[in-house]
Amino acid sequence: KHIVNYSIQEQIDVIEKVLSENKIRAGVTWVNNSCFKETLKQHNISVFHHEMGPFRPIMYHPTIYLDFCGVNGNTEFDERFREFIKISGDVPILSREELIKIISPNYSNKLIGILNNKKFEYEIGVGLQVEVDTNLLLFNNERSWIDPILRAEMDCSGKVLVRPHPAAGYILKPIDRRIVVDNIIKGSAQDFINKCRKIYCLNSSVGLEAMLLGREAKIFGDSPFKNICNLNEEEKLLALNFTIFGYLIHRNLLFNDDYYKFRLSCKEDERNLIIQITKKGEELKEQAAHIPSQMTGKWLNISNDEVQNMYHALYKLLSQI
């Protein structure tokens, strides 16, 4: 936490030396590091914060977080989403089914089946993380990894299903007979979500996936998606559209110099650029309607340039740049 939140002079000296010896246009990091971000900020250099995205193969396209403020915690998600809400009437908003077909073309039938399932074996499902995961330790909102189980126990009188992380280091043996722990981890995360009416987690990506698949979720730790849990259904759909097309990027765009230049060029005047693009009217909406069919079923076989072009179009059409 000290490294994340406070300056360490020895680190600053190293970063300053690198900056003095190189022409740096932007920084890229996979962690929250106060020294790195603040030192580059003093030189008017933006920082791309990355992390493996919540949607991953084989069920989904590979996604990556892209945030100019932080990763996991200290992010810009809420601020950018508020800006998106202001102009959301000017852009096409896709349904959950349409979002699933885009982000999971090869498994969309299964996922839409989960979305439409209303028969639940468990009232609450608790998705756990690795007990020593740095994301969990640093961004736990002062909660332990066991707290979501205790909260689920208090919140319902029905059965609770606990799914440990596949790399978990402990085997849980609850005393309360209402709590079932899948220590063998039978089935996928999607199968787990399918069995449960609600999903609780600390800051696991299963919380966002649960909301995409139509489940109520509660995220107790720090997470970019924590506040989505408290939105009404219409606002949740806006948030899911923003997340998939505006906050996450496809893995093929990671370390892509042209794409980084594109994002940096939009950064200072994002609001005006959004308005200019979304005011193009029906022509853009017609184009947006054809993009999902272009993407469905061919994602794994297309080139990086095609991926970049389609994602650029989607970003512009849906106004998250």
C-alpha positions in Angstrom: 0.0 0.0 0.0 2.9 2.3 0.7 4.2 1.8 -2.9 0.7 2.4 -4.3 -0.1 5.6 -2.3 3.1 7.3 -1.3 6.3 8.6 -3.0 9.6 6.8 -2.6 12.5 9.1 -3.6 14.7 6.3 -4.8 12.0 5.3 -7.4 11.4 8.9 -8.4 15.2 9.3 -9.1 15.2 6.2 -11.4 12.1 7.4 -13.3 13.6 11.0 -13.6 16.8 9.5 -15.0 14.9 7.5 -17.6 12.8 10.5 -18.6 16.0 12.6 -19.0 17.6 10.1 -21.3 14.6 9.2 -23.5 11.8 11.0 -25.4 8.8 9.5 -23.7 5.3 10.2 -25.0 3.4 8.0 -22.5 3.8 5.6 -19.7 2.4 2.1 -19.5 1.9 0.2 -16.2 0.1 -2.8 -14.8 0.1 -1.5 -11.3 -0.9 1.5 -9.2 2.3 3.2 -8.5 2.2 6.8 -7.1 5.8 7.5 -7.9 5.4 6.5 -11.5 2.1 8.3 -12.1 3.0 11.5 -10.3 6.5 11.9 -11.7 5.2 11.5 -15.3 2.3 13.9 -14.5 4.8 16.6 -13.6 6.3 16.2 -17.1 2.7 16.3 -18.7 3.0 12.6 -19.7 -0.1 10.5 -19.6 0.0 7.0 -18.1 -1.9 4.0 -19.5 -2.9 1.7 -16.7 -3.6 -1.9 -17.9 -4.7 -5.2 -16.4 -6.1 -8.4 -17.8 -9.8 -7.7 -18.5 -12.8 -9.3 -16.8 -13.8 -11.1 -20.1 -11.3 -13.7 -21.1 -10.9 -16.7 -23.5 -12.2 -19.2 -24.1 -15.7 -17.9 -23.4 -15.1 -14.3 -24.4 -12.9 -12.2 -26.6 -9.7 -11.3 -24.7 -10.1 -7.9 -23.0 -7.7 -5.5 -21.3 -8.4 -2.6 -18.9 -7.3 0.8 -20.1 -7.5 3.6 -17.6 -5.6 6.9 -17.3 -5.9 7.1 -13.5 -5.4 3.7 -12.0 -6.2 0.0 -12.2 -8.6 -2.0 -9.9 -8.7 1.0 -7.5 -8.3 4.7 -8.1 -9.8 4.5 -11.6 -11.5 7.0 -13.8 -14.5 4.7 -14.6 -17.1 6.6 -12.6 -16.1 10.0 -14.0 -16.1 8.8 -17.6 -19.4 6.9 -17.2 -21.1 10.1 -15.9 -20.0 11.9 -19.0 -21.2 9.0 -21.2 -24.7 9.2 -19.5 -25.0 12.8 -20.6 -24.7 11.9 -24.3 -26.1 8.3 -24.2 -29.3 9.4 -26.0 -27.2 10.1 -29.1 -25.6 6.7 -29.5 -26.9 3.1 -30.1 -27.3 1.2 -26.8 -27.2 -2.6 -27.3 -29.2 -5.1 -25.3 -27.5 -7.7 -23.1 -28.2 -10.3 -25.9 -26.5 -8.1 -28.5 -23.6 -7.4 -26.2 -23.1 -11.2 -25.5 -23.2 -11.9 -29.3 -20.4 -9.4 -29.8 -18.1 -10.3 -27.0 -18.8 -14.0 -27.1 -19.8 -15.0 -30.6 -18.7 -18.7 -30.2 -20.6 -19.2 -26.9 -23.4 -16.7 -27.2 -26.2 -19.4 -27.2 -25.0 -20.8 -23.9 -24.6 -17.4 -22.3 -28.0 -16.1 -23.5 -29.4 -19.3 -22.0 -27.9 -18.3 -18.7 -29.3 -14.8 -19.1 -32.8 -16.2 -19.6 -32.7 -18.8 -16.9 -35.0 -18.0 -14.0 -34.7 -21.3 -12.1 -32.0 -21.0 -9.4 -30.6 -23.7 -7.1 -29.0 -21.1 -4.8 -30.2 -17.7 -3.5 -26.6 -16.3 -3.4 -23.4 -17.4 -5.0 -20.1 -16.1 -3.6 -17.1 -16.0 -5.9 -13.8 -16.0 -4.1 -10.3 -15.0 -5.2 -6.9 -16.3 -4.4 -6.3 -15.4 -0.7 -3.0 -13.7 -1.4 -4.0 -11.9 -4.6 -2.5 -8.4 -4.4 -5.7 -7.0 -6.0 -7.7 -8.4 -3.1 -5.1 -7.3 -0.4 -4.8 -3.8 -1.7 -8.3 -3.0 -2.8 -10.4 -4.9 -0.3 -12.2 -1.9 1.2 -11.0 -3.0 4.6 -12.7 -6.4 4.2 -11.2 -9.9 4.4 -11.7 -12.5 1.6 -14.2 -14.3 3.9 -16.5 -11.3 4.4 -18.7 -11.9 1.3 -19.6 -15.3 2.7 -20.6 -13.9 6.0 -22.6 -11.2 4.3 -24.4 -13.8 2.2 -25.2 -15.8 5.3 -26.8 -12.7 6.9 -28.7 -11.6 3.8 -30.7 -14.6 3.0 -32.4 -17.6 4.5 -31.9 -19.8 1.5 -28.9 -21.8 0.2 -25.5 -20.2 -0.6 -23.0 -21.6 -3.0 -19.4 -20.7 -2.5 -17.0 -21.1 -5.4 -13.3 -20.9 -4.4 -10.7 -19.7 -6.9 -9.1 -22.6 -8.8 -5.8 -21.5 -7.3 -7.1 -21.2 -3.8 -4.8 -22.3 -1.0 -7.4 -23.3 1.6 -10.4 -25.8 1.8 -13.4 -24.3 3.5 -15.7 -26.4 5.7 -18.6 -24.2 6.8 -20.6 -25.1 9.9 -23.8 -23.6 8.5 -25.5 -26.3 6.4 -27.1 -23.7 4.2 -23.6 -22.9 2.8 -22.3 -25.3 0.1 -18.7 -25.0 -0.9 -17.6 -26.2 -4.3 -14.1 -27.2 -3.2 -13.7 -29.4 -6.2 -14.8 -26.5 -8.4 -17.1 -28.4 -10.7 -17.9 -26.5 -13.9 -17.1 -23.1 -15.1 -17.7 -19.6 -13.7 -20.6 -19.4 -16.0 -22.1 -22.6 -14.7 -21.7 -21.1 -11.2 -23.5 -17.9 -12.2 -26.3 -20.0 -13.8 -27.1 -21.7 -10.5 -27.4 -18.5 -8.5 -30.0 -15.7 -8.2 -27.4 -13.2 -6.9 -23.6 -13.0 -6.9 -21.4 -11.6 -4.1 -17.7 -11.0 -4.4 -15.0 -8.8 -3.0 -13.6 -7.4 -6.3 -13.6 -10.5 -8.6 -14.4 -10.1 -12.3 -17.3 -12.6 -11.7 -19.3 -9.6 -10.4 -19.3 -7.8 -13.7 -19.9 -11.0 -15.7 -22.9 -11.8 -13.4 -24.4 -8.4 -14.2 -23.9 -9.0 -18.0 -25.7 -12.3 -17.5 -28.7 -10.7 -15.8 -27.9 -11.4 -12.2 -28.0 -8.9 -9.3 -24.5 -8.5 -7.9 -22.8 -7.0 -4.9 -19.1 -6.0 -5.0 -17.8 -5.2 -1.5 -14.2 -4.2 -2.3 -12.8 -1.5 -4.5 -13.6 -2.1 -8.1 -14.3 0.1 -11.2 -17.7 -1.7 -11.4 -18.7 -1.5 -7.8 -21.2 1.3 -8.3 -22.9 -0.4 -11.2 -24.5 -2.8 -8.7 -26.6 0.1 -7.3 -28.0 1.3 -10.6 -31.5 0.6 -12.0 -31.8 -1.8 -14.9 -31.7 0.9 -17.6 -28.6 2.5 -16.1 -27.0 -0.9 -15.7 -27.4 -1.5 -19.4 -25.8 1.8 -20.2 -22.9 0.9 -17.9 -22.4 -2.5 -19.6 -22.3 -0.8 -23.0 -19.8 1.7 -21.7 -17.7 -1.0 -20.1 -17.5 -3.2 -23.1 -17.0 -0.6 -25.8 -15.5 2.3 -23.9 -13.5 1.1 -20.9 -12.1 -2.2 -22.0 -10.1 -2.8 -25.1 -9.4 -5.9 -27.2 -6.1 -7.5 -26.3 -4.9 -7.0 -29.9 -4.8 -3.3 -29.2 -2.4 -3.7 -26.3 1.0 -2.0 -27.0 -0.4 -0.9 -30.3 1.4 2.4 -31.0 -1.2 3.7 -33.4 -4.0 3.0 -31.0 -2.2 4.6 -28.1 -1.6 7.7 -30.3 -5.4 7.7 -31.1 -6.3 7.6 -27.4 -3.8 10.3 -26.5 -5.1 12.6 -29.2 -8.7 12.3 -27.8 -7.8 12.6 -24.1 -7.8 16.4 -23.7 -10.9 17.1 -25.6 -13.0 13.9 -25.2 -16.3 15.7 -24.5 -16.3 17.8 -27.7 -15.0 14.9 -29.8 -17.8 12.7 -28.5 -20.4 15.3 -29.4 -19.0 15.8 -32.9 -19.0 12.1 -33.7 -22.3 11.2 -32.2 -24.1 14.1 -33.9 -23.5 12.5 -37.3 -26.9 11.0 -37.0 -28.6 8.2 -38.8 -25.6 7.3 -41.1 -23.6 6.3 -38.0 -26.5 4.4 -36.5 -26.9 2.4 -39.7 -23.2 1.6 -39.7 -23.4 0.6 -36.0 -26.2 -1.8 -36.8 -23.9 -3.7 -39.3 -20.9 -3.9 -37.1 -22.0 -6.8 -34.8 -22.6 -9.1 -37.8 -19.2 -8.2 -39.1 -17.6 -9.2 -35.9 -19.7 -12.3 -35.0 -18.2 -15.7 -35.8 -14.9 -14.4 -37.4 -13.1 -12.9 -34.5 -10.4 -15.5 -34.1 -9.5 -15.4 -37.8 -9.1 -11.7 -38.5 -6.0 -9.6 -38.6 -4.9 -7.1 -36.1 -5.6 -4.3 -38.5 -9.2 -5.5 -39.0 -9.6 -5.7 -35.2 -8.3 -2.2 -34.8 -10.5 -0.8 -37.5 -13.7 -2.4 -36.1 -12.9 -1.3 -32.6 -12.1 2.2 -33.8 -15.6 2.3 -35.4 -17.3 0.9 -32.4 -15.5 3.4 -30.1 -16.5 6.3 -32.3 -20.1 5.1 -32.8 -20.7 4.4 -29.2 -18.7 7.6 -28.2 -16.2 6.0 -25.7 -12.9 7.2 -27.0 
